[in-house]
């Protein structure tokens, strides 16, 4: 990067240095960096930018302790940049992705996710009923594992973290709420909106995961299903770690399948689920 480029980068960094834990120390570091760059390159003469002007600008930022601090800092830096002989239009902003780059990323993501979905559909089947699990009569009216017990089942953990759209689609199919491809398409559709810079895409995914998580609760007759407080708690959990939420649901559905619970057994074409499912 050229010296003006480094100079502008340092100047823009100083605009936000007031948000650091120690404002004065951050501003001092910025000022010293500007001075070192100026002395090292020697491209700014005493007529364009003097060391005293840099120090003066830094001192101004140190005195800005009120709500106008950011405005004062911006003004000082703007004057500093002008005195260096730079034009505002030459200041480079944070690089933005072009429409072509965004399109390429979307296409690649869809291709990779599609391949992962095909692999998942081929090799991941609904677990068969296990007599030993059925004999234990597991309590499925509560989550069978904790929200952060991701490592309890590594295949589920990896699918949830590396390709949550695929794992979530598998969950929806197992519990009979959506078909696999419908769920996968819904998730990836909102994902594409987010990648395209439409913020509603991320919000839609959060709301979607929260809504169907509550549906799973209702399927198993869990306490708190359809209650406002529980739904809000699920929403917070999904916001903090959606992969953990998907993983927890997958572990629960896997156990339900092994226990031949009616909510999952029906998706295997089992005509009659065991009586324990109604408990």
C-alpha positions in Angstrom: 0.0 0.0 0.0 1.3 3.5 -0.8 2.1 6.0 1.8 -1.1 8.1 1.2 -3.0 4.9 1.5 -1.5 4.0 4.8 -1.9 7.6 6.0 -5.6 7.5 5.1 -6.1 4.1 6.8 -4.5 5.4 10.0 -6.6 8.5 9.8 -9.9 6.5 9.5 -8.8 4.3 12.3 -8.5 7.3 14.6 -12.1 8.2 13.8 -13.2 5.2 15.8 -10.5 5.1 18.4 -12.8 6.9 20.9 -14.7 3.7 21.3 -11.7 1.9 22.7 -11.5 1.0 26.4 -8.7 3.6 26.9 -9.4 6.6 24.6 -6.3 8.6 25.5 -4.0 5.6 25.0 -5.6 4.8 21.6 -5.3 8.4 20.4 -1.6 8.5 21.5 -0.9 5.4 19.6 -2.6 6.8 16.5 -0.7 10.1 16.8 2.7 8.4 17.2 1.9 6.1 14.2 1.1 9.2 12.1 4.3 10.9 13.2 6.4 7.8 12.5 4.9 7.5 9.0 5.5 11.1 8.3 9.1 11.1 9.4 9.9 7.7 7.7 8.6 8.7 4.3 9.5 12.4 4.4 6.9 13.0 1.7 5.1 15.7 3.7 7.0 18.9 3.9 6.8 21.4 6.7 4.5 23.4 4.4 1.9 20.6 4.1 2.0 18.8 7.4 4.1 19.6 10.5 4.6 17.3 13.4 3.2 19.9 15.7 -0.1 19.8 13.7 -0.3 16.1 14.3 0.3 16.5 18.0 -2.3 19.3 18.1 -4.9 17.1 16.4 -4.2 14.3 18.9 -4.5 16.7 21.8 -7.9 17.8 20.4 -9.1 14.3 20.5 -7.9 13.8 24.0 -10.0 16.8 25.2 -13.1 15.5 23.5 -14.9 13.9 26.5 -18.5 14.8 25.6 -21.1 13.8 23.1 -19.4 15.9 20.4 -16.2 13.9 20.7 -16.6 12.0 17.5 -17.6 15.1 15.5 -14.6 17.0 16.8 -12.2 14.1 16.0 -13.6 13.8 12.5 -13.1 17.6 11.9 -9.6 17.5 13.2 -8.6 14.6 11.1 -10.2 16.1 8.0 -8.2 19.2 8.4 -5.1 17.1 9.0 -5.7 15.2 5.8 -6.2 18.4 3.8 -3.0 19.9 5.2 -1.2 16.8 3.9 -2.3 17.7 0.4 -4.7 14.9 0.1 -8.2 15.3 -1.4 -11.2 13.8 0.4 -12.2 11.9 -2.8 -8.8 10.1 -2.7 -9.6 8.6 0.7 -10.3 4.9 0.1 -13.3 3.5 1.9 -13.7 -0.1 3.1 -13.7 -2.2 0.0 -17.1 -3.4 -1.0 -17.9 -6.5 -2.9 -19.1 -6.0 -6.5 -22.3 -7.4 -7.8 -20.4 -10.0 -9.7 -18.4 -11.1 -6.7 -21.7 -11.4 -4.7 -23.3 -13.5 -7.5 -20.2 -15.8 -7.7 -20.3 -16.3 -3.9 -24.0 -17.1 -4.0 -23.6 -19.6 -6.9 -20.7 -21.3 -5.2 -22.5 -21.5 -1.9 -25.6 -23.0 -3.5 -23.5 -25.5 -5.4 -21.6 -26.7 -2.3 -24.8 -26.8 -0.2 -26.6 -28.7 -2.9 -23.8 -31.3 -3.0 -23.9 -31.6 0.8 -27.6 -32.1 0.7 -27.3 -34.9 -1.9 -24.7 -36.6 0.2 -26.8 -36.2 3.3 -29.9 -37.7 1.6 -27.9 -40.6 0.4 -26.1 -41.6 3.6 -28.1 -40.2 6.4 -31.2 -42.2 7.1 -33.8 -42.0 9.9 -32.3 -44.3 12.6 -34.1 -47.7 13.0 -36.0 -48.5 16.2 -33.7 -49.9 18.9 -35.2 -52.3 21.3 -32.7 -51.4 24.1 -33.7 -47.8 23.8 -37.4 -48.6 23.7 -36.9 -50.7 26.9 -35.5 -47.7 28.7 -38.6 -45.7 27.8 -36.7 -42.3 27.6 -38.5 -39.1 28.6 -39.0 -37.2 25.4 -41.1 -34.5 27.0 -37.9 -32.7 27.8 -34.9 -32.2 25.6 -32.8 -35.4 25.7 -29.5 -33.4 25.9 -28.3 -30.0 26.9 -28.1 -27.0 24.5 -24.3 -27.2 24.4 -23.8 -31.0 24.4 -22.8 -30.7 20.7 -19.8 -33.1 21.1 -22.1 -35.9 22.3 -22.7 -36.8 18.7 -19.9 -35.7 16.4 -21.6 -36.4 13.0 -24.6 -34.3 14.1 -22.3 -31.6 15.4 -20.3 -31.4 12.2 -23.4 -31.3 10.0 -24.9 -28.6 12.2 -21.8 -26.4 12.1 -20.6 -26.9 8.6 -24.0 -27.0 6.8 -26.8 -26.1 9.1 -29.3 -25.8 6.2 -28.9 -29.5 5.5 -29.0 -30.7 9.0 -32.0 -28.6 9.8 -33.8 -29.9 6.7 -33.1 -33.4 7.9 -34.7 -32.5 11.3 -37.8 -31.2 9.7 -38.2 -34.3 7.6 -37.7 -36.6 10.6 -40.4 -34.9 12.6 -42.7 -34.5 9.6 -43.0 -30.7 9.6 -41.6 -30.1 6.2 -40.1 -32.3 3.4 -36.4 -32.3 3.2 -36.1 -30.3 0.0 -38.7 -27.7 1.0 -36.9 -27.1 4.3 -33.5 -26.9 2.5 -34.8 -24.5 -0.1 -36.5 -22.3 2.5 -33.3 -22.1 4.6 -31.0 -21.4 1.6 -33.4 -18.9 0.2 -33.1 -16.7 3.3 -29.4 -17.4 3.3 -29.1 -16.1 -0.2 -30.9 -12.9 0.8 -28.4 -12.3 3.6 -25.5 -12.9 1.2 -27.0 -10.4 -1.2 -26.9 -7.8 1.6 -30.6 -7.9 2.5 -30.6 -7.9 6.2 -34.1 -9.4 6.4 -32.6 -12.7 5.3 -30.8 -13.2 8.6 -33.8 -12.1 10.6 -36.0 -14.5 8.7 -33.8 -17.5 9.5 -33.9 -16.6 13.2 -37.7 -16.4 13.1 -38.0 -19.6 11.1 -35.8 -21.6 13.4 -37.6 -20.3 16.4 -41.0 -21.1 15.0 -40.2 -24.7 14.0 -38.3 -25.3 17.3 -41.6 -24.5 19.0 -43.4 -26.9 16.7 -41.0 -29.7 17.7 -41.8 -28.9 21.4 -45.5 -29.2 20.6 -44.9 -32.5 18.7 -43.4 -34.1 21.8 -45.7 -32.4 24.3 -42.9 -30.5 26.0 -43.7 -28.1 28.8 -43.7 -24.5 27.7 -44.7 -25.2 24.1 -46.6 -22.3 22.5 -45.9 -20.1 25.5 -44.6 -16.6 25.0 -41.7 -16.9 27.5 -40.5 -20.2 26.1 -40.7 -18.9 22.5 -38.7 -15.8 23.5 -36.1 -18.0 25.2 -35.8 -20.2 22.1 -35.4 -17.0 20.0 -32.5 -15.8 22.2 -30.9 -19.2 22.0 -31.2 -19.3 18.2 -29.7 -15.8 18.0 -26.8 -16.8 20.1 -26.0 -20.1 18.6 -28.3 -21.4 15.9 -26.0 -24.4 15.2 -26.3 -25.5 18.8 -30.1 -25.3 18.6 -30.1 -27.4 15.4 -27.8 -29.9 16.9 -29.8 -30.3 20.0 -33.0 -30.8 18.0 -31.2 -33.4 15.8 -30.0 -35.4 18.9 -33.5 -35.4 20.4 -35.0 -36.6 17.1 -32.4 -39.3 16.7 -33.3 -40.6 20.2 -37.0 -40.4 19.4 -36.4 -42.4 16.2 -34.5 -45.1 18.2 -37.3 -45.1 20.8 -39.8 -45.4 17.9 -41.7 -42.4 19.1 -44.8 -41.7 17.1 -43.6 -38.2 16.0 -40.7 -39.8 14.1 -42.0 -43.3 13.5 -44.7 -42.0 11.2 -42.1 -40.7 8.9 -40.7 -44.2 8.5 -44.0 -45.5 7.5 -44.6 -47.3 10.8 -48.3 -47.9 11.1 -48.4 -48.0 14.9 -46.1 -46.3 17.3 -45.5 -47.6 20.8 -47.7 -46.6 23.7 -44.8 -44.8 25.5 -45.0 -42.1 22.9 -48.3 -40.9 24.4 -47.0 -40.8 27.9 
